[in-house]
Amino acid sequence: MERPVTDADLTFDYVPETDQSFENALAKARAGDRLTVDDAIELLTTGTDVEGIRRDRKERVLEAADRRRADVVGEEVTFVANLNNNVTTACNVGCLFCNFKDAAHTFERDATVETAGFTKTPSESRAIVADAVDRGIYEVTSVSGLHPAFALDEEHREILEAHPEPKEVNYKSPNVYETSPGTYVDQMAAMSVDGVHVHSMTPEEGYHARRGTDWSYEEVYGRLKEAGLDTVPGTAAEILVDEVRDVICPGKIGTDDWLDAMEAAANVGLGLTATIMYGHVENEAHRALHLKRVRDLQERVDGAITEFVPLSFVHQNTPLFEHDVVSGGASQAEDELMIAVSRLFLDNVDHIQSSWVKYGDEGGLKMLNCGADDFMGTILSEEITKRAGGEYGEYRSFADYVEMIASIGRVPVERSTGYDERRVVDPDEPPFGPRLGPKADGTPLLTDEERPMPADD
């Protein structure tokens, strides 16, 4: 069954209606011609001339995308040895698709309720990352809630402390809280252990790190780069159409701010990734517009976006589901088409990621035959999707990757964050562990005793 239409879908200005035909759009895709938004809508819907998704047409789109994947990147499937170290769940933005956050006031010293979340000090972050680097990881990804005590650096904190109306800039002193997250600069420096690659500071966090000032995003990201930031995750994108953002995340930055922050990060020399979070209230026209905005951004940043990551909405524990705004997430057919059309439309982004956290192992492997060529990373810890109701665990070993990728006849390849370093892993030469990190020697990241049990055990 396809995702049911909600009342919100019926009120949007953008609707999936075009004067293009499915056959014309597919012919352009097969020929490698640059696609338009209307072409993408036709492919995502398998034709606006029919209701629902037609399986025969869908398979033709998937086939075209898989061929394009083979032409662009060949038969390799890449993965990275990484750690997720999210600093804090404290947030008061109120995004309706999220269950990662915990109300910021529950972290205060005089709170009457005990928080269910966490905040890590810079020293705690450093210890966590140092342990993971010793095990062999070489990338740390950090995406956090917008803690009111977070400031860019001490200069920024002085400005916020002197603000006549701190509530207007979502600021409270660290002294109010049981645990202070420090500053963003503190955290970036703390996580920069032994040359590990720090992948952090989404556009939303970049906005939080300049609130109450007239600083540009270039100034903010320049300071973060000096502290140890290497690349910026293009999350917080959700859907880059403001009429959708007004429904699902009205307190969050708008489309233009997101794009401005990403462009600024690239301008100071930081690499980027980009995402889409789909399967909630948006329609195929919004998804197509999002792809167009990412493709246009990639041209402006001269190819700084290394990968595009479609993220299927996990609905179970989110306010959108609890308030009956949605009754579920995207269907498997929608997931497959999102991956495929991303490959066909984003002709200037080489790598499309399949998220086993969102799709599971079987679904994730299927996406590798729909246009995707990257299979995420080891993660070691993943709180965001898990707290939203995700069912697919939080860790994958190198052995898991080698077995799964080889099972579909593809070539397992360990890669660096920016894809500039790559190592083919021979399935016939165990044991399997990372070798690209500063302390990686091929030893598995976790022992058998340390590995988490599968979610359904």
FINUKOL-7439 format. One line per field, with one value per residue (C-alpha): residue in one letter; x, z, y; residue number from 0; chain. Coordinates in steps of 0.1 Angstrom, whole numbers, plus 5000, padded with zeros to 4 digits. Layout:
residues N
type = (a  ...)
x = (X  ...)
z = (Z  ...)
y = (Y  ...)
seq = (NUM  ...)
mol = (A  ...)
***
This chain:
residues 457
type = (m  e  r  p  v  t  d  a  d  l  t  f  d  y  v  p  e  t  d  q  s  f  e  n  a  l  a  k  a  r  a  g  d  r  l  t  v  d  d  a  i  e  l  l  t  t  g  t  d  v  e  g  i  r  r  d  r  k  e  r  v  l  e  a  a  d  r  r  r  a  d  v  v  g  e  e  v  t  f  v  a  n  l  n  n  n  v  t  t  a  c  n  v  g  c  l  f  c  n  f  k  d  a  a  h  t  f  e  r  d  a  t  v  e  t  a  g  f  t  k  t  p  s  e  s  r  a  i  v  a  d  a  v  d  r  g  i  y  e  v  t  s  v  s  g  l  h  p  a  f  a  l  d  e  e  h  r  e  i  l  e  a  h  p  e  p  k  e  v  n  y  k  s  p  n  v  y  e  t  s  p  g  t  y  v  d  q  m  a  a  m  s  v  d  g  v  h  v  h  s  m  t  p  e  e  g  y  h  a  r  r  g  t  d  w  s  y  e  e  v  y  g  r  l  k  e  a  g  l  d  t  v  p  g  t  a  a  e  i  l  v  d  e  v  r  d  v  i  c  p  g  k  i  g  t  d  d  w  l  d  a  m  e  a  a  a  n  v  g  l  g  l  t  a  t  i  m  y  g  h  v  e  n  e  a  h  r  a  l  h  l  k  r  v  r  d  l  q  e  r  v  d  g  a  i  t  e  f  v  p  l  s  f  v  h  q  n  t  p  l  f  e  h  d  v  v  s  g  g  a  s  q  a  e  d  e  l  m  i  a  v  s  r  l  f  l  d  n  v  d  h  i  q  s  s  w  v  k  y  g  d  e  g  g  l  k  m  l  n  c  g  a  d  d  f  m  g  t  i  l  s  e  e  i  t  k  r  a  g  g  e  y  g  e  y  r  s  f  a  d  y  v  e  m  i  a  s  i  g  r  v  p  v  e  r  s  t  g  y  d  e  r  r  v  v  d  p  d  e  p  p  f  g  p  r  l  g  p  k  a  d  g  t  p  l  l  t  d  e  e  r  p  m  p  a  d  d)
x = (5000  5012  5015  4980  4974  4969  4950  4983  4991  4959  4968  5001  5008  5032  5014  5026  5010  5030  5027  5055  5049  5065  5078  5095  5110  5123  5138  5157  5169  5182  5199  5217  5201  5198  5163  5139  5116  5087  5108  5116  5079  5070  5096  5089  5051  5057  5035  5010  4986  4980  4971  4996  5029  5028  5052  5062  5071  5089  5112  5121  5131  5152  5169  5179  5192  5212  5228  5237  5253  5274  5285  5294  5310  5312  5306  5322  5301  5318  5316  5335  5347  5330  5315  5284  5291  5260  5268  5234  5197  5187  5166  5135  5130  5100  5104  5074  5093  5119  5120  5157  5153  5145  5130  5159  5143  5145  5183  5183  5196  5162  5141  5112  5114  5144  5156  5156  5184  5221  5247  5284  5312  5341  5363  5337  5335  5372  5374  5347  5364  5399  5387  5371  5402  5423  5399  5405  5377  5388  5355  5334  5300  5283  5248  5232  5202  5202  5211  5204  5238  5257  5277  5302  5332  5339  5335  5301  5292  5301  5278  5249  5254  5252  5220  5192  5166  5184  5152  5149  5181  5174  5202  5207  5239  5257  5254  5217  5223  5235  5260  5275  5282  5309  5312  5310  5347  5355  5336  5353  5387  5379  5368  5399  5419  5449  5439  5403  5380  5353  5320  5297  5279  5248  5234  5209  5238  5256  5227  5226  5263  5258  5225  5225  5253  5257  5284  5283  5281  5317  5329  5313  5324  5359  5363  5350  5374  5403  5391  5392  5360  5366  5333  5296  5267  5239  5212  5185  5176  5144  5125  5140  5106  5093  5056  5066  5090  5062  5043  5069  5095  5082  5109  5137  5158  5142  5154  5174  5193  5201  5215  5234  5251  5261  5276  5294  5309  5322  5336  5359  5371  5349  5335  5298  5272  5235  5203  5166  5141  5110  5079  5058  5035  5054  5045  5066  5067  5084  5109  5117  5122  5145  5167  5168  5180  5207  5219  5220  5239  5265  5272  5277  5301  5321  5314  5320  5290  5305  5273  5236  5217  5180  5165  5132  5110  5108  5074  5067  5076  5073  5048  5037  5025  5013  4992  4977  4992  5006  4997  5030  5061  5072  5064  5092  5083  5087  5120  5133  5121  5137  5171  5167  5156  5183  5208  5193  5186  5218  5241  5268  5269  5288  5277  5242  5240  5218  5210  5207  5196  5165  5159  5174  5199  5176  5161  5195  5209  5180  5188  5223  5205  5184  5212  5230  5267  5275  5264  5270  5295  5301  5285  5292  5264  5232  5207  5186  5168  5167  5148  5123  5114  5140  5143  5176  5202  5232  5263  5277  5311  5334  5326  5289  5297  5319  5293  5264  5281  5296  5262  5249  5279  5295  5329  5333  5355  5366  5367  5376  5350  5357  5361  5397  5412  5398  5407  5392  5385  5390  5362  5386  5410  5395  5396  5380  5388  5396  5430  5426  5426  5455  5455  5438  5456  5429  5417  5379  5364  5346  5353  5325  5317  5314  5292  5255  5230  5206  5175  5151  5171)
z = (5000  4993  5019  5024  5014  5044  5047  5046  5012  4998  5009  4992  4963  4948  4935  4914  4881  4849  4811  4807  4801  4819  4787  4777  4811  4811  4777  4788  4819  4798  4774  4802  4795  4823  4839  4848  4879  4858  4846  4882  4892  4864  4874  4912  4905  4876  4856  4867  4842  4865  4902  4925  4916  4886  4892  4856  4852  4885  4875  4843  4864  4888  4859  4843  4877  4882  4848  4855  4888  4870  4844  4871  4899  4887  4909  4941  4972  4998  5036  5062  5098  5118  5152  5159  5189  5193  5221  5235  5231  5247  5222  5222  5184  5184  5150  5146  5128  5156  5187  5193  5213  5250  5262  5272  5305  5318  5318  5342  5378  5393  5369  5386  5361  5353  5317  5296  5275  5278  5274  5271  5281  5257  5278  5277  5239  5236  5257  5235  5203  5215  5224  5190  5172  5192  5178  5142  5133  5113  5111  5139  5130  5155  5152  5183  5197  5199  5236  5248  5265  5233  5219  5191  5213  5243  5223  5212  5248  5260  5233  5243  5280  5274  5252  5268  5259  5260  5254  5220  5210  5227  5252  5289  5308  5312  5350  5347  5336  5354  5325  5302  5266  5264  5231  5196  5192  5224  5211  5176  5192  5217  5190  5168  5181  5163  5129  5130  5104  5122  5103  5122  5124  5102  5088  5117  5142  5122  5126  5163  5165  5151  5168  5184  5162  5127  5119  5085  5080  5066  5098  5119  5097  5094  5132  5134  5107  5127  5157  5138  5117  5084  5067  5072  5071  5050  5074  5088  5051  5055  5024  5009  5003  5028  5026  5038  5065  5078  5086  5099  5114  5117  5142  5120  5095  5061  5028  5019  5052  5048  5013  5024  5053  5030  5004  5031  5045  5011  5006  5036  5023  5041  5023  5023  5021  5014  5025  5020  5047  5029  5034  5058  5045  5013  4978  4948  4935  4968  4964  4929  4939  4967  4942  4919  4948  4958  4921  4918  4951  4939  4909  4931  4954  4926  4935  4973  4979  4980  4985  4986  5014  5011  5045  5048  5075  5106  5120  5150  5180  5164  5170  5134  5140  5175  5165  5135  5109  5092  5096  5084  5064  5028  5011  4998  4963  4972  4989  4957  4935  4957  4955  4917  4908  4930  4909  4876  4886  4905  4875  4894  4926  4922  4953  4965  4999  5010  5047  5065  5096  5077  5053  5072  5057  5031  5021  5021  4998  4975  4972  4960  4929  4925  4920  4954  4957  4993  5024  5053  5081  5112  5133  5167  5182  5165  5187  5164  5143  5173  5194  5166  5165  5141  5143  5125  5152  5156  5145  5114  5115  5085  5084  5081  5052  5033  5036  5026  4997  4983  4985  4958  4936  4943  4955  4991  4995  5026  5020  5036  5043  5011  4990  4981  4999  4989  4998  4982  5008  4997  5010  5011  5035  5070  5097  5085  5101  5091  5077  5066  5101  5120  5144  5121  5115  5102  5137  5140  5158  5184  5198  5196  5232  5227  5196  5202  5197  5167  5174  5171  5193)
y = (5000  5035  5062  5077  5114  5137  5169  5187  5173  5189  5224  5228  5251  5226  5195  5166  5176  5181  5184  5159  5122  5093  5078  5111  5115  5079  5083  5114  5095  5066  5089  5107  5140  5165  5161  5188  5190  5178  5148  5139  5142  5118  5093  5095  5089  5064  5088  5114  5099  5069  5066  5050  5034  5010  4982  4977  5014  5015  4986  5005  5035  5013  4996  5030  5042  5010  5013  5049  5038  5013  5039  5065  5044  5009  4978  4990  4995  5017  5021  5040  5032  5059  5068  5088  5111  5133  5158  5166  5158  5191  5211  5234  5239  5215  5198  5175  5147  5143  5122  5126  5158  5163  5195  5218  5229  5193  5196  5225  5221  5230  5210  5192  5162  5141  5143  5112  5127  5134  5161  5154  5177  5183  5160  5132  5136  5134  5102  5086  5095  5086  5051  5047  5060  5034  5008  5020  5045  5076  5096  5110  5123  5147  5161  5175  5193  5231  5233  5269  5271  5262  5291  5292  5302  5324  5356  5345  5336  5371  5385  5362  5369  5406  5403  5423  5396  5363  5344  5360  5344  5310  5314  5304  5304  5271  5276  5269  5233  5202  5197  5223  5213  5239  5257  5244  5252  5233  5203  5204  5206  5178  5155  5162  5132  5119  5131  5118  5134  5155  5156  5180  5213  5211  5243  5244  5242  5268  5291  5284  5292  5327  5337  5371  5384  5399  5373  5356  5319  5322  5336  5309  5280  5295  5295  5259  5248  5263  5243  5210  5207  5189  5185  5195  5170  5184  5172  5195  5198  5177  5190  5222  5237  5262  5253  5218  5231  5253  5221  5198  5222  5257  5267  5256  5276  5281  5268  5299  5298  5262  5268  5299  5280  5251  5274  5294  5262  5252  5288  5283  5250  5225  5194  5187  5160  5165  5147  5146  5134  5122  5102  5124  5152  5162  5151  5141  5177  5187  5159  5169  5206  5194  5175  5206  5228  5203  5200  5238  5241  5215  5237  5268  5250  5234  5198  5201  5177  5142  5122  5125  5106  5099  5094  5076  5091  5069  5078  5056  5078  5112  5140  5139  5103  5108  5138  5119  5142  5111  5075  5060  5066  5060  5027  5004  5014  5051  5043  5026  5054  5081  5064  5058  5093  5108  5089  5100  5136  5145  5142  5162  5141  5108  5089  5080  5064  5036  5038  5004  5024  5035  5005  4976  4951  4936  4969  4986  4959  4964  5001  4992  4978  5009  5034  5036  5028  5037  5017  5041  5033  5012  5040  5023  5045  5058  5076  5097  5070  5046  5071  5078  5041  5027  4989  4981  4985  5008  4990  4972  4954  4952  4915  4923  4947  4923  4895  4916  4934  4902  4885  4907  4903  4937  4947  4958  4989  5007  5045  5077  5104  5123  5091  5101  5071  5036  5001  4970  4944  4908  4886  4856  4873  4876  4890  4922  4955  4991  5000  5037  5052  5067  5037  5012  4979  4956  4945  4943  4973  4953  4918  4892  4899  4936  4935  4944  4917  4921  4942  4912  4888)
seq = (0  1  2  3  4  5  6  7  8  9  10  11  12  13  14  15  16  17  18  19  20  21  22  23  24  25  26  27  28  29  30  31  32  33  34  35  36  37  38  39  40  41  42  43  44  45  46  47  48  49  50  51  52  53  54  55  56  57  58  59  60  61  62  63  64  65  66  67  68  69  70  71  72  73  74  75  76  77  78  79  80  81  82  83  84  85  86  87  88  89  90  91  92  93  94  95  96  97  98  99  100  101  102  103  104  105  106  107  108  109  110  111  112  113  114  115  116  117  118  119  120  121  122  123  124  125  126  127  128  129  130  131  132  133  134  135  136  137  138  139  140  141  142  143  144  145  146  147  148  149  150  151  152  153  154  155  156  157  158  159  160  161  162  163  164  165  166  167  168  169  170  171  172  173  174  175  176  177  178  179  180  181  182  183  184  185  186  187  188  189  190  191  192  193  194  195  196  197  198  199  200  201  202  203  204  205  206  207  208  209  210  211  212  213  214  215  216  217  218  219  220  221  222  223  224  225  226  227  228  229  230  231  232  233  234  235  236  237  238  239  240  241  242  243  244  245  246  247  248  249  250  251  252  253  254  255  256  257  258  259  260  261  262  263  264  265  266  267  268  269  270  271  272  273  274  275  276  277  278  279  280  281  282  283  284  285  286  287  288  289  290  291  292  293  294  295  296  297  298  299  300  301  302  303  304  305  306  307  308  309  310  311  312  313  314  315  316  317  318  319  320  321  322  323  324  325  326  327  328  329  330  331  332  333  334  335  336  337  338  339  340  341  342  343  344  345  346  347  348  349  350  351  352  353  354  355  356  357  358  359  360  361  362  363  364  365  366  367  368  369  370  371  372  373  374  375  376  377  378  379  380  381  382  383  384  385  386  387  388  389  390  391  392  393  394  395  396  397  398  399  400  401  402  403  404  405  406  407  408  409  410  411  412  413  414  415  416  417  418  419  420  421  422  423  424  425  426  427  428  429  430  431  432  433  434  435  436  437  438  439  440  441  442  443  444  445  446  447  448  449  450  451  452  453  454  455  456)
mol = (A  A  A  A  A  A  A  A  A  A  A  A  A  A  A  A  A  A  A  A  A  A  A  A  A  A  A  A  A  A  A  A  A  A  A  A  A  A  A  A  A  A  A  A  A  A  A  A  A  A  A  A  A  A  A  A  A  A  A  A  A  A  A  A  A  A  A  A  A  A  A  A  A  A  A  A  A  A  A  A  A  A  A  A  A  A  A  A  A  A  A  A  A  A  A  A  A  A  A  A  A  A  A  A  A  A  A  A  A  A  A  A  A  A  A  A  A  A  A  A  A  A  A  A  A  A  A  A  A  A  A  A  A  A  A  A  A  A  A  A  A  A  A  A  A  A  A  A  A  A  A  A  A  A  A  A  A  A  A  A  A  A  A  A  A  A  A  A  A  A  A  A  A  A  A  A  A  A  A  A  A  A  A  A  A  A  A  A  A  A  A  A  A  A  A  A  A  A  A  A  A  A  A  A  A  A  A  A  A  A  A  A  A  A  A  A  A  A  A  A  A  A  A  A  A  A  A  A  A  A  A  A  A  A  A  A  A  A  A  A  A  A  A  A  A  A  A  A  A  A  A  A  A  A  A  A  A  A  A  A  A  A  A  A  A  A  A  A  A  A  A  A  A  A  A  A  A  A  A  A  A  A  A  A  A  A  A  A  A  A  A  A  A  A  A  A  A  A  A  A  A  A  A  A  A  A  A  A  A  A  A  A  A  A  A  A  A  A  A  A  A  A  A  A  A  A  A  A  A  A  A  A  A  A  A  A  A  A  A  A  A  A  A  A  A  A  A  A  A  A  A  A  A  A  A  A  A  A  A  A  A  A  A  A  A  A  A  A  A  A  A  A  A  A  A  A  A  A  A  A  A  A  A  A  A  A  A  A  A  A  A  A  A  A  A  A  A  A  A  A  A  A  A  A  A  A  A  A  A  A  A  A  A  A  A  A  A  A  A  A  A  A  A  A  A  A  A  A  A  A  A  A  A  A  A  A  A  A  A  A  A  A  A  A  A  A  A  A  A  A  A  A  A  A  A  A  A)
***
